[in-house]
């Protein structure tokens, strides 16, 4: 996934499924700065085609499950 830097004057959602007909936007590392009484948000963002997002969610959950089991079983992966 290719992450790029974006900026907005509105606090972005970490997962945005609604603003585009084609993509789901993922955002991370959101930081806030105030310049001349205006709040700006800077963040990393990537986009995933909507028809591939379900697969992405499944992979993320599978990774989280594996990480949890490795922690519980005290296994180094």
BELTAMO-V421670 format. One record per run of one state. SS is the DSSP state (H for helix, E for strand, C for the rest). FROM is the first residue (numbers start at 0). LEN is the number of residues. Records with the same first field share a line. If there is no record, write none. Layout:
SS = FROM-LEN / FROM-LEN
This chain:
C = 0-3 / 8-6 / 16-6 / 35-2 / 73-4
E = 3-5 / 14-2 / 22-13 / 37-12
H = 49-24
